[in-house]
């Protein structure tokens, strides 16, 4: 029977030093991510205050299109929190699988995808988000600063899980005290129509009609 030699004192010290070094690297990386998140959150709060000072919708939406994309993600979460909703932040900004945060509305969990567009949003992005929601068996909010084309609107209207938040609705989300709301009735009970009258889409929810602004 072959005897396994007992580690020497030098080997034990080397292993201990390696373990300590590894833990130090892990702690440092977590600390860096934590500080980065704090900076982005602070920037998002400053953006919220800045939006209040801008005179109208065009100035506000154009300002949002210029901010840092990670700050925009934090800005959405700050907006939901300002309306009294509980949010769940990611531990990192990259490698999130297309999920930029989560919000709890009523008894439902919504996945958030944040997109800063200047023009029309990409239909492919909307379709991919819809597939993501199906995989997670969850609802979702596609929040963007651009324009919603006919194809993207059709995907959203036909979806049983997804809502698009853009235009004035996005500004309302980022304005504490506004009338921003999210439908919380089971999506299977919601009958969505493709009729769009100017900037309002009619949604029939259990026989009741509501109107909400959508770009």
Secondary structure as GFF3:
##gff-version 3
##sequence-region A 1 215
A	DSSP	alpha_helix	9	53	.	.	.	ID=ss1
A	DSSP	alpha_helix	57	64	.	.	.	ID=ss2
A	DSSP	alpha_helix	69	82	.	.	.	ID=ss3
A	DSSP	beta_strand	86	88	.	.	.	ID=ss4
A	DSSP	beta_strand	102	105	.	.	.	ID=ss5
A	DSSP	beta_strand	108	115	.	.	.	ID=ss6
A	DSSP	alpha_helix	123	136	.	.	.	ID=ss7
A	DSSP	beta_strand	139	144	.	.	.	ID=ss8
A	DSSP	alpha_helix	150	158	.	.	.	ID=ss9
A	DSSP	beta_strand	162	165	.	.	.	ID=ss10
A	DSSP	alpha_helix	167	173	.	.	.	ID=ss11
A	DSSP	three_ten_helix	187	189	.	.	.	ID=ss12
A	DSSP	beta_strand	190	197	.	.	.	ID=ss13
A	DSSP	beta_strand	200	205	.	.	.	ID=ss14
A	DSSP	beta_strand	208	213	.	.	.	ID=ss15
###
